[in-house]
Amino acid sequence: MSAPRELRVSKDRRLLTVTYAGQEPFELSAELLRVLSPSAEVQGHSPEQRVTVPGKRNVAIAGMEPVGNYAVRIRFDDGHDSGIYTWTYLHTLGQEREERWAGYLAELEQKGLARG
């Protein structure tokens, strides 16, 4: 997957708009990006180790830095900065946003956790 044409953070730092060439832009909330971070801290080293991250309703994007030609590191205002979001992963999140968000909300409910 090639790099997006544009990554734009909203003024309130709570929304990332991703635009790939020839495709409609899509929006990913900072909360979704944070709770589905590709970092080992969230994903673990196996599916059994994956963590459901609660309390991130008000998280914001503090900054972004390119990682080579294949990804971006997103820093959040809660201090989390170890997720490397590849162009493929961002595209997948855009395509599967609703399903992944519904799955996250179901996990929170199942575990008795809250968005915060």
The first five atom37 places (N, CA, C, CB, O) and aatype in JSON, in Angstrom:
{
  "aatype": [12, 15, 0, 14, 1, 6, 10, 1, 19, 15, 11, 3, 1, 1, 10, 10, 16, 19, 16, 18, 0, 7, 5, 6, 14, 13, 6, 10, 15, 0, 6, 10, 10, 1, 19, 10, 15, 14, 15, 0, 6, 19, 5, 7, 8, 15, 14, 6, 5, 1, 19, 16, 19, 14, 7, 11, 1, 2, 19, 0, 9, 0, 7, 12, 6, 14, 19, 7, 2, 18, 0, 19, 1, 9, 1, 13, 3, 3, 7, 8, 3, 15, 7, 9, 18, 16, 17, 16, 18, 10, 8, 16, 10, 7, 5, 6, 1, 6, 6, 1, 17, 0, 7, 18, 10, 0, 6, 10, 6, 5, 11, 7, 10, 0, 1, 7],
  "atom_mask": [
    [1, 1, 1, 1, 1],
    [1, 1, 1, 1, 1],
    [1, 1, 1, 1, 1],
    [1, 1, 1, 1, 1],
    [1, 1, 1, 1, 1],
    [1, 1, 1, 1, 1],
    [1, 1, 1, 1, 1],
    [1, 1, 1, 1, 1],
    [1, 1, 1, 1, 1],
    [1, 1, 1, 1, 1],
    [1, 1, 1, 1, 1],
    [1, 1, 1, 1, 1],
    [1, 1, 1, 1, 1],
    [1, 1, 1, 1, 1],
    [1, 1, 1, 1, 1],
    [1, 1, 1, 1, 1],
    [1, 1, 1, 1, 1],
    [1, 1, 1, 1, 1],
    [1, 1, 1, 1, 1],
    [1, 1, 1, 1, 1],
    [1, 1, 1, 1, 1],
    [1, 1, 1, 0, 1],
    [1, 1, 1, 1, 1],
    [1, 1, 1, 1, 1],
    [1, 1, 1, 1, 1],
    [1, 1, 1, 1, 1],
    [1, 1, 1, 1, 1],
    [1, 1, 1, 1, 1],
    [1, 1, 1, 1, 1],
    [1, 1, 1, 1, 1],
    [1, 1, 1, 1, 1],
    [1, 1, 1, 1, 1],
    [1, 1, 1, 1, 1],
    [1, 1, 1, 1, 1],
    [1, 1, 1, 1, 1],
    [1, 1, 1, 1, 1],
    [1, 1, 1, 1, 1],
    [1, 1, 1, 1, 1],
    [1, 1, 1, 1, 1],
    [1, 1, 1, 1, 1],
    [1, 1, 1, 1, 1],
    [1, 1, 1, 1, 1],
    [1, 1, 1, 1, 1],
    [1, 1, 1, 0, 1],
    [1, 1, 1, 1, 1],
    [1, 1, 1, 1, 1],
    [1, 1, 1, 1, 1],
    [1, 1, 1, 1, 1],
    [1, 1, 1, 1, 1],
    [1, 1, 1, 1, 1],
    [1, 1, 1, 1, 1],
    [1, 1, 1, 1, 1],
    [1, 1, 1, 1, 1],
    [1, 1, 1, 1, 1],
    [1, 1, 1, 0, 1],
    [1, 1, 1, 1, 1],
    [1, 1, 1, 1, 1],
    [1, 1, 1, 1, 1],
    [1, 1, 1, 1, 1],
    [1, 1, 1, 1, 1],
    [1, 1, 1, 1, 1],
    [1, 1, 1, 1, 1],
    [1, 1, 1, 0, 1],
    [1, 1, 1, 1, 1],
    [1, 1, 1, 1, 1],
    [1, 1, 1, 1, 1],
    [1, 1, 1, 1, 1],
    [1, 1, 1, 0, 1],
    [1, 1, 1, 1, 1],
    [1, 1, 1, 1, 1],
    [1, 1, 1, 1, 1],
    [1, 1, 1, 1, 1],
    [1, 1, 1, 1, 1],
    [1, 1, 1, 1, 1],
    [1, 1, 1, 1, 1],
    [1, 1, 1, 1, 1],
    [1, 1, 1, 1, 1],
    [1, 1, 1, 1, 1],
    [1, 1, 1, 0, 1],
    [1, 1, 1, 1, 1],
    [1, 1, 1, 1, 1],
    [1, 1, 1, 1, 1],
    [1, 1, 1, 0, 1],
    [1, 1, 1, 1, 1],
    [1, 1, 1, 1, 1],
    [1, 1, 1, 1, 1],
    [1, 1, 1, 1, 1],
    [1, 1, 1, 1, 1],
    [1, 1, 1, 1, 1],
    [1, 1, 1, 1, 1],
    [1, 1, 1, 1, 1],
    [1, 1, 1, 1, 1],
    [1, 1, 1, 1, 1],
    [1, 1, 1, 0, 1],
    [1, 1, 1, 1, 1],
    [1, 1, 1, 1, 1],
    [1, 1, 1, 1, 1],
    [1, 1, 1, 1, 1],
    [1, 1, 1, 1, 1],
    [1, 1, 1, 1, 1],
    [1, 1, 1, 1, 1],
    [1, 1, 1, 1, 1],
    [1, 1, 1, 0, 1],
    [1, 1, 1, 1, 1],
    [1, 1, 1, 1, 1],
    [1, 1, 1, 1, 1],
    [1, 1, 1, 1, 1],
    [1, 1, 1, 1, 1],
    [1, 1, 1, 1, 1],
    [1, 1, 1, 1, 1],
    [1, 1, 1, 1, 1],
    [1, 1, 1, 0, 1],
    [1, 1, 1, 1, 1],
    [1, 1, 1, 1, 1],
    [1, 1, 1, 1, 1],
    [1, 1, 1, 0, 1]
  ],
  "atom_positions": [
    [[0.85, -1.17, 0.0], [0.0, 0.0, 0.0], [0.9, 1.24, 0.0], [-0.97, 0.0, 1.23], [1.84, 1.34, 0.78]],
    [[0.58, 2.16, -0.88], [1.36, 3.39, -0.93], [0.92, 4.37, 0.17], [1.22, 4.05, -2.31], [-0.14, 4.19, 0.78]],
    [[1.72, 5.36, 0.39], [1.43, 6.35, 1.44], [0.17, 7.13, 1.1], [2.63, 7.31, 1.63], [-0.13, 7.35, -0.08]],
    [[-0.56, 7.54, 2.13], [-1.73, 8.39, 1.87], [-1.27, 9.72, 1.25], [-2.52, 8.65, 3.19], [-0.14, 10.16, 1.47]],
    [[-2.16, 10.34, 0.49], [-1.88, 11.67, -0.06], [-1.86, 12.7, 1.05], [-2.91, 12.05, -1.11], [-1.11, 13.67, 0.99]],
    [[-2.71, 12.48, 2.07], [-2.79, 13.45, 3.15], [-3.21, 12.79, 4.45], [-3.78, 14.57, 2.79], [-4.07, 11.91, 4.48]],
    [[-2.58, 13.23, 5.54], [-3.0, 12.93, 6.9], [-3.26, 14.28, 7.55], [-1.9, 12.07, 7.71], [-2.35, 15.1, 7.64]],
    [[-4.5, 14.52, 7.99], [-4.84, 15.82, 8.55], [-5.48, 15.65, 9.92], [-5.78, 16.61, 7.61], [-6.48, 14.94, 10.07]],
    [[-4.91, 16.29, 10.92], [-5.43, 16.26, 12.28], [-6.35, 17.46, 12.45], [-4.28, 16.26, 13.34], [-6.0, 18.58, 12.07]],
    [[-7.53, 17.23, 13.02], [-8.48, 18.31, 13.24], [-7.94, 19.3, 14.27], [-9.84, 17.75, 13.71], [-7.02, 18.99, 15.02]],
    [[-8.53, 20.49, 14.3], [-8.07, 21.53, 15.23], [-8.17, 21.1, 16.68], [-8.88, 22.79, 15.03], [-7.32, 21.47, 17.5]],
    [[-9.2, 20.31, 17.01], [-9.33, 19.87, 18.4], [-8.48, 18.63, 18.71], [-10.79, 19.57, 18.71], [-8.49, 18.13, 19.83]],
    [[-7.75, 18.14, 17.7], [-6.8, 17.02, 17.83], [-7.49, 15.68, 18.11], [-5.8, 17.3, 18.95], [-6.84, 14.73, 18.55]],
    [[-8.78, 15.58, 17.85], [-9.53, 14.36, 18.17], [-9.93, 13.55, 16.94], [-10.76, 14.7, 18.95], [-10.62, 12.53, 17.06]],
    [[-9.5, 13.99, 15.75], [-9.89, 13.32, 14.52], [-8.75, 13.37, 13.52], [-11.17, 13.95, 13.93], [-8.13, 14.42, 13.31]],
    [[-8.47, 12.23, 12.9], [-7.47, 12.15, 11.84], [-8.2, 11.82, 10.54], [-6.37, 11.07, 12.17], [-8.89, 10.81, 10.45]],
    [[-8.04, 12.68, 9.55], [-8.61, 12.43, 8.23], [-7.49, 11.88, 7.35], [-9.25, 13.72, 7.61], [-6.42, 12.48, 7.23]],
    [[-7.75, 10.72, 6.73], [-6.77, 10.03, 5.91], [-7.29, 10.01, 4.47], [-6.5, 8.58, 6.44], [-8.42, 9.6, 4.22]],
    [[-6.45, 10.46, 3.54], [-6.84, 10.47, 2.13], [-5.81, 9.69, 1.32], [-6.97, 11.92, 1.61], [-4.63, 10.04, 1.28]],
    [[-6.29, 8.63, 0.67], [-5.47, 7.86, -0.26], [-5.84, 8.27, -1.68], [-5.67, 6.32, -0.05], [-6.99, 8.61, -1.95]],
    [[-4.89, 8.23, -2.58], [-5.13, 8.61, -3.98], [-6.28, 7.78, -4.54], [-3.86, 8.42, -4.83], [-6.32, 6.56, -4.37]],
    [[-7.2, 8.45, -5.21], [-8.3, 7.77, -5.88], [-9.39, 7.25, -4.96], [0.0, 0.0, 0.0], [-10.27, 6.51, -5.42]],
    [[-9.36, 7.61, -3.69], [-10.35, 7.13, -2.73], [-10.94, 8.3, -1.96], [-9.73, 6.09, -1.77], [-10.31, 9.36, -1.83]],
    [[-12.13, 8.1, -1.46], [-12.74, 9.1, -0.6], [-11.98, 9.16, 0.73], [-14.25, 8.78, -0.35], [-11.56, 8.12, 1.24]],
    [[-11.79, 10.34, 1.28], [-11.14, 10.44, 2.59], [-11.99, 9.74, 3.66], [-10.91, 11.94, 2.97], [-13.21, 9.65, 3.53]],
    [[-11.34, 9.26, 4.69], [-12.07, 8.69, 5.83], [-11.51, 9.28, 7.11], [-11.97, 7.15, 5.85], [-10.36, 9.7, 7.17]],
    [[-12.36, 9.3, 8.13], [-12.0, 9.88, 9.41], [-11.87, 8.8, 10.46], [-13.03, 10.93, 9.84], [-12.69, 7.89, 10.55]],
    [[-10.82, 8.92, 11.27], [-10.58, 8.01, 12.39], [-10.45, 8.86, 13.65], [-9.29, 7.12, 12.16], [-9.64, 9.78, 13.7]],
    [[-11.25, 8.54, 14.65], [-11.17, 9.29, 15.89], [-9.88, 8.96, 16.63], [-12.39, 9.0, 16.79], [-9.33, 7.86, 16.5]],
    [[-9.4, 9.91, 17.41], [-8.22, 9.68, 18.23], [-8.48, 8.52, 19.19], [-7.83, 10.96, 19.02], [-7.6, 7.71, 19.44]],
    [[-9.7, 8.44, 19.71], [-10.03, 7.35, 20.63], [-9.89, 6.0, 19.94], [-11.46, 7.52, 21.17], [-9.29, 5.08, 20.5]],
    [[-10.44, 5.87, 18.73], [-10.32, 4.61, 18.0], [-8.86, 4.27, 17.73], [-11.11, 4.68, 16.67], [-8.44, 3.14, 17.94]],
    [[-8.09, 5.25, 17.27], [-6.68, 5.02, 16.99], [-5.93, 4.59, 18.25], [-6.03, 6.27, 16.4], [-5.07, 3.71, 18.19]],
    [[-6.26, 5.2, 19.37], [-5.57, 4.88, 20.63], [-5.92, 3.49, 21.13], [-5.93, 5.91, 21.71], [-5.03, 2.72, 21.5]],
    [[-7.21, 3.15, 21.14], [-7.61, 1.85, 21.7], [-7.29, 0.69, 20.77], [-9.1, 1.86, 22.02], [-7.23, -0.45, 21.21]],
    [[-7.08, 0.97, 19.48], [-6.7, -0.08, 18.52], [-5.25, 0.1, 18.07], [-7.64, -0.06, 17.3], [-4.87, -0.34, 16.99]],
    [[-4.45, 0.73, 18.91], [-3.04, 0.94, 18.6], [-2.38, -0.38, 18.23], [-2.32, 1.6, 19.79], [-2.62, -1.4, 18.88]],
    [[-1.53, -0.37, 17.2], [-0.83, -1.6, 16.83], [0.36, -1.92, 17.74], [-0.34, -1.49, 15.4], [1.11, -2.85, 17.47]],
    [[0.53, -1.17, 18.81], [1.67, -1.38, 19.71], [1.56, -2.71, 20.45], [1.76, -0.23, 20.71], [0.46, -3.24, 20.64]],
    [[2.7, -3.24, 20.88], [2.72, -4.45, 21.69], [2.02, -4.22, 23.02], [4.16, -4.93, 21.92], [1.45, -5.15, 23.6]],
    [[2.07, -2.98, 23.52], [1.41, -2.64, 24.78], [-0.09, -2.91, 24.71], [1.65, -1.17, 25.12], [-0.69, -3.31, 25.71]],
    [[-0.7, -2.71, 23.55], [-2.14, -2.93, 23.37], [-2.4, -4.3, 22.74], [-2.75, -1.83, 22.49], [-3.26, -5.04, 23.22]],
    [[-1.68, -4.63, 21.7], [-1.94, -5.88, 20.96], [-1.3, -7.11, 21.6], [-1.44, -5.75, 19.55], [-1.71, -8.23, 21.31]],
    [[-0.32, -6.9, 22.46], [0.39, -8.03, 23.04], [1.23, -8.72, 21.98], [0.0, 0.0, 0.0], [1.44, -8.19, 20.89]],
    [[1.71, -9.9, 22.32], [2.53, -10.66, 21.38], [1.76, -11.87, 20.85], [3.83, -11.12, 22.04], [2.3, -12.69, 20.11]],
    [[0.49, -11.97, 21.24], [-0.41, -13.01, 20.74], [-1.83, -12.52, 20.99], [-0.15, -14.41, 21.44], [-2.04, -11.61, 21.8]],
    [[-2.81, -13.1, 20.31], [-4.2, -12.66, 20.51], [-4.65, -12.74, 21.97], [-5.13, -13.49, 19.64], [-5.45, -11.92, 22.42]],
    [[-4.16, -13.72, 22.71], [-4.54, -13.87, 24.11], [-4.03, -12.73, 24.98], [-4.02, -15.2, 24.65], [-4.59, -12.46, 26.04]],
    [[-2.97, -12.06, 24.55], [-2.36, -10.98, 25.33], [-2.95, -9.61, 25.01], [-0.88, -10.96, 25.11], [-2.61, -8.62, 25.66]],
    [[-3.83, -9.54, 24.01], [-4.39, -8.25, 23.61], [-5.14, -7.62, 24.77], [-5.32, -8.41, 22.39], [-5.84, -8.31, 25.51]],
    [[-4.99, -6.31, 24.94], [-5.56, -5.57, 26.05], [-6.73, -4.71, 25.55], [-4.49, -4.68, 26.73], [-6.64, -4.07, 24.51]],
    [[-7.83, -4.72, 26.3], [-8.94, -3.81, 26.04], [-8.65, -2.53, 26.83], [-10.34, -4.44, 26.44], [-8.6, -2.56, 28.06]],
    [[-8.46, -1.44, 26.12], [-8.04, -0.18, 26.74], [-9.28, 0.67, 27.04], [-7.05, 0.6, 25.81], [-9.95, 1.13, 26.12]],
    [[-9.6, 0.88, 28.32], [-10.75, 1.72, 28.67], [-10.34, 3.18, 28.89], [-11.45, 1.17, 29.93], [-9.16, 3.51, 28.91]],
    [[-11.34, 4.04, 29.06], [-11.12, 5.39, 29.54], [-10.43, 6.35, 28.59], [0.0, 0.0, 0.0], [-9.74, 7.26, 29.04]],
    [[-10.61, 6.17, 27.29], [-9.9, 7.03, 26.34], [-10.83, 7.92, 25.52], [-9.09, 6.17, 25.4], [-10.44, 8.42, 24.46]],
    [[-12.05, 8.14, 26.0], [-13.03, 8.96, 25.27], [-12.47, 10.34, 24.92], [-14.31, 9.12, 26.1], [-12.76, 10.87, 23.84]],
    [[-11.68, 10.93, 25.8], [-11.2, 12.3, 25.59], [-9.74, 12.4, 25.16], [-11.39, 13.09, 26.84], [-9.14, 13.48, 25.24]],
    [[-9.16, 11.3, 24.71], [-7.76, 11.33, 24.28], [-7.64, 12.16, 23.0], [-7.22, 9.89, 24.06], [-8.57, 12.21, 22.19]],
    [[-6.49, 12.79, 22.84], [-6.24, 13.61, 21.66], [-4.89, 13.22, 21.05], [-6.26, 15.13, 22.01], [-4.04, 12.63, 21.71]],
    [[-4.73, 13.56, 19.78], [-3.48, 13.32, 19.08], [-2.53, 14.47, 19.42], [-3.69, 13.2, 17.53], [-2.82, 15.63, 19.13]],
    [[-1.4, 14.14, 20.03], [-0.43, 15.16, 20.42], [0.55, 15.45, 19.29], [0.33, 14.71, 21.66], [1.11, 16.55, 19.22]],
    [[0.77, 14.47, 18.41], [1.69, 14.67, 17.3], [1.83, 13.42, 16.47], [0.0, 0.0, 0.0], [1.37, 12.34, 16.85]],
    [[2.48, 13.58, 15.33], [2.74, 12.44, 14.43], [4.12, 12.62, 13.82], [1.64, 12.32, 13.32], [4.55, 13.73, 13.53]],
    [[4.81, 11.48, 13.63], [6.11, 11.5, 12.99], [6.17, 10.38, 11.96], [7.25, 11.35, 14.03], [5.72, 9.27, 12.23]],
    [[6.73, 10.66, 10.78], [6.86, 9.6, 9.78], [7.83, 8.53, 10.26], [7.34, 10.17, 8.43], [8.79, 8.81, 10.98]],
    [[7.57, 7.3, 9.85], [8.46, 6.18, 10.12], [8.82, 5.59, 8.75], [7.8, 5.08, 11.09], [8.01, 4.91, 8.13]],
    [[10.02, 5.87, 8.29], [10.42, 5.44, 6.96], [9.41, 5.91, 5.92], [0.0, 0.0, 0.0], [8.84, 7.0, 6.02]],
    [[9.19, 5.07, 4.92], [8.21, 5.37, 3.87], [6.97, 4.51, 4.01], [8.83, 5.16, 2.5], [6.17, 4.41, 3.07]],
    [[6.79, 3.88, 5.17], [5.72, 2.9, 5.29], [4.73, 3.15, 6.42], [6.32, 1.56, 5.48], [3.73, 2.43, 6.53]],
    [[4.97, 4.15, 7.28], [4.12, 4.28, 8.46], [4.25, 5.66, 9.09], [4.47, 3.2, 9.49], [5.03, 6.51, 8.67]],
    [[3.43, 5.84, 10.13], [3.49, 7.04, 10.95], [3.37, 6.62, 12.41], [2.36, 8.06, 10.56], [2.61, 5.71, 12.75]],
    [[4.12, 7.28, 13.27], [3.99, 7.07, 14.72], [3.07, 8.17, 15.23], [5.41, 7.08, 15.46], [3.31, 9.35, 15.0]],
    [[2.02, 7.75, 15.92], [1.09, 8.72, 16.47], [1.32, 8.81, 17.97], [-0.4, 8.34, 16.15], [1.33, 7.8, 18.67]],
    [[1.52, 10.04, 18.46], [1.67, 10.3, 19.88], [0.36, 10.86, 20.41], [2.85, 11.27, 20.16], [-0.24, 11.74, 19.81]],
    [[-0.07, 10.33, 21.55], [-1.32, 10.76, 22.17], [-1.04, 11.55, 23.43], [-2.22, 9.55, 22.47], [0.02, 11.41, 24.04]],
    [[-2.0, 12.37, 23.82], [-1.79, 13.23, 24.98], [-1.83, 12.48, 26.31], [-2.81, 14.31, 25.0], [-1.6, 13.07, 27.36]],
    [[-2.12, 11.18, 26.28], [-2.05, 10.37, 27.5], [-0.66, 9.74, 27.67], [-3.13, 9.27, 27.48], [-0.44, 8.96, 28.6]],
    [[0.27, 10.08, 26.77], [1.63, 9.57, 26.86], [1.91, 8.37, 25.97], [0.0, 0.0, 0.0], [3.07, 8.01, 25.79]],
    [[0.88, 7.75, 25.43], [1.1, 6.57, 24.56], [1.73, 7.04, 23.25], [-0.24, 5.8, 24.29], [1.21, 7.94, 22.59]],
    [[2.85, 6.4, 22.88], [3.52, 6.8, 21.64], [4.26, 5.65, 20.96], [4.48, 7.93, 21.91], [5.13, 5.89, 20.13]],
    [[3.92, 4.42, 21.32], [4.66, 3.29, 20.77], [3.98, 2.61, 19.59], [4.9, 2.29, 21.85], [4.49, 1.61, 19.08]],
    [[2.85, 3.12, 19.15], [2.17, 2.51, 18.0], [2.71, 3.02, 16.68], [0.0, 0.0, 0.0], [2.79, 4.23, 16.46]],
    [[3.09, 2.09, 15.81], [3.54, 2.42, 14.46], [2.4, 2.02, 13.52], [4.9, 1.67, 14.09], [2.13, 0.83, 13.32]],
    [[1.74, 3.0, 12.95], [0.57, 2.79, 12.1], [1.02, 2.72, 10.65], [-0.48, 3.92, 12.31], [1.28, 3.75, 10.02]],
    [[1.11, 1.5, 10.1], [1.51, 1.36, 8.7], [0.4, 1.88, 7.81], [1.83, -0.12, 8.37], [-0.76, 1.99, 8.22]],
    [[0.76, 2.2, 6.56], [-0.25, 2.67, 5.61], [-1.33, 1.61, 5.43], [0.39, 3.02, 4.25], [-2.5, 1.95, 5.28]],
    [[-0.95, 0.35, 5.44], [-1.92, -0.74, 5.3], [-2.85, -0.8, 6.5], [-1.2, -2.09, 5.12], [-4.06, -0.98, 6.34]],
    [[-2.31, -0.66, 7.71], [-3.15, -0.71, 8.91], [-4.13, 0.46, 8.95], [-2.27, -0.71, 10.18], [-5.29, 0.28, 9.29]],
    [[-3.67, 1.67, 8.6], [-4.58, 2.81, 8.57], [-5.69, 2.59, 7.55], [-3.8, 4.1, 8.22], [-6.85, 2.9, 7.82]],
    [[-5.35, 2.04, 6.4], [-6.36, 1.76, 5.37], [-7.36, 0.73, 5.88], [-5.69, 1.26, 4.06], [-8.57, 0.88, 5.68]],
    [[-6.86, -0.3, 6.54], [-7.74, -1.34, 7.11], [-8.67, -0.73, 8.15], [-6.9, -2.48, 7.74], [-9.86, -1.03, 8.17]],
    [[-8.14, 0.12, 9.02], [-8.99, 0.78, 10.02], [-10.08, 1.6, 9.34], [-8.14, 1.68, 10.94], [-11.22, 1.62, 9.8]],
    [[-9.74, 2.28, 8.26], [-10.72, 3.06, 7.54], [-11.82, 2.19, 6.93], [0.0, 0.0, 0.0], [-12.99, 2.55, 6.95]],
    [[-11.42, 1.05, 6.38], [-12.37, 0.15, 5.75], [-13.23, -0.59, 6.77], [-11.64, -0.85, 4.88], [-14.4, -0.89, 6.5]],
    [[-12.67, -0.89, 7.92], [-13.36, -1.72, 8.93], [-13.73, -0.93, 10.19], [-12.47, -2.9, 9.33], [-14.01, -1.51, 11.23]],
    [[-13.72, 0.39, 10.08], [-13.94, 1.26, 11.25], [-15.19, 0.88, 12.04], [-14.04, 2.7, 10.8], [-15.11, 0.7, 13.26]],
    [[-16.31, 0.76, 11.38], [-17.57, 0.5, 12.1], [-17.55, -0.86, 12.8], [-18.75, 0.56, 11.14], [-17.97, -0.96, 13.96]],
    [[-17.07, -1.89, 12.13], [-17.03, -3.23, 12.74], [-16.06, -3.27, 13.92], [-16.63, -4.27, 11.7], [-16.37, -3.85, 14.97]],
    [[-14.9, -2.66, 13.74], [-13.91, -2.67, 14.83], [-14.4, -1.85, 16.02], [-12.56, -2.13, 14.33], [-14.16, -2.22, 17.17]],
    [[-15.06, -0.72, 15.76], [-15.58, 0.1, 16.84], [-16.67, -0.66, 17.6], [-16.13, 1.43, 16.29], [-16.7, -0.64, 18.83]],
    [[-17.56, -1.32, 16.88], [-18.62, -2.1, 17.53], [-18.01, -3.22, 18.36], [-19.59, -2.69, 16.47], [-18.49, -3.51, 19.46]],
    [[-16.97, -3.86, 17.86], [-16.3, -4.91, 18.61], [-15.66, -4.38, 19.88], [0.0, 0.0, 0.0], [-15.72, -5.02, 20.93]],
    [[-15.05, -3.2, 19.79], [-14.43, -2.57, 20.95], [-15.49, -2.25, 22.01], [-13.68, -1.29, 20.54], [-15.3, -2.54, 23.19]],
    [[-16.6, -1.65, 21.59], [-17.67, -1.31, 22.53], [-18.23, -2.57, 23.19], [-18.8, -0.54, 21.82], [-18.53, -2.56, 24.39]],
    [[-18.38, -3.64, 22.44], [-18.87, -4.91, 23.0], [-17.88, -5.46, 24.03], [-19.1, -5.94, 21.88], [-18.29, -5.97, 25.07]],
    [[-16.57, -5.36, 23.74], [-15.56, -5.83, 24.7], [-15.63, -5.02, 26.0], [-14.15, -5.72, 24.09], [-15.57, -5.59, 27.09]],
    [[-15.76, -3.71, 25.87], [-15.88, -2.87, 27.07], [-17.05, -3.32, 27.92], [-16.03, -1.39, 26.69], [-16.92, -3.5, 29.13]],
    [[-18.2, -3.51, 27.29], [-19.4, -3.91, 28.02], [-19.22, -5.27, 28.67], [-20.62, -3.94, 27.09], [-19.57, -5.47, 29.84]],
    [[-18.67, -6.2, 27.91], [-18.45, -7.56, 28.43], [-17.53, -7.56, 29.65], [-17.85, -8.45, 27.33], [-17.72, -8.35, 30.58]],
    [[-16.55, -6.67, 29.66], [-15.56, -6.63, 30.75], [-15.93, -5.63, 31.84], [-14.2, -6.3, 30.19], [-15.19, -5.46, 32.81]],
    [[-17.07, -4.96, 31.68], [-17.5, -4.0, 32.68], [-16.64, -2.75, 32.72], [0.0, 0.0, 0.0], [-16.47, -2.15, 33.78]],
    [[-16.1, -2.37, 31.56], [-15.24, -1.19, 31.48], [-15.99, -0.06, 30.8], [-13.94, -1.52, 30.72], [-17.03, -0.27, 30.18]],
    [[-15.46, 1.16, 30.91], [-16.12, 2.33, 30.33], [-15.16, 3.11, 29.45], [-16.68, 3.23, 31.43], [-13.94, 3.02, 29.6]],
    [[-15.72, 3.87, 28.54], [-14.92, 4.73, 27.64], [-14.3, 5.9, 28.39], [-15.77, 5.25, 26.49], [-13.3, 6.46, 27.94]],
    [[-14.89, 6.27, 29.53], [-14.31, 7.33, 30.35], [-14.91, 8.65, 30.14], [0.0, 0.0, 0.0], [-14.5, 9.62, 30.78]]
  ]
}
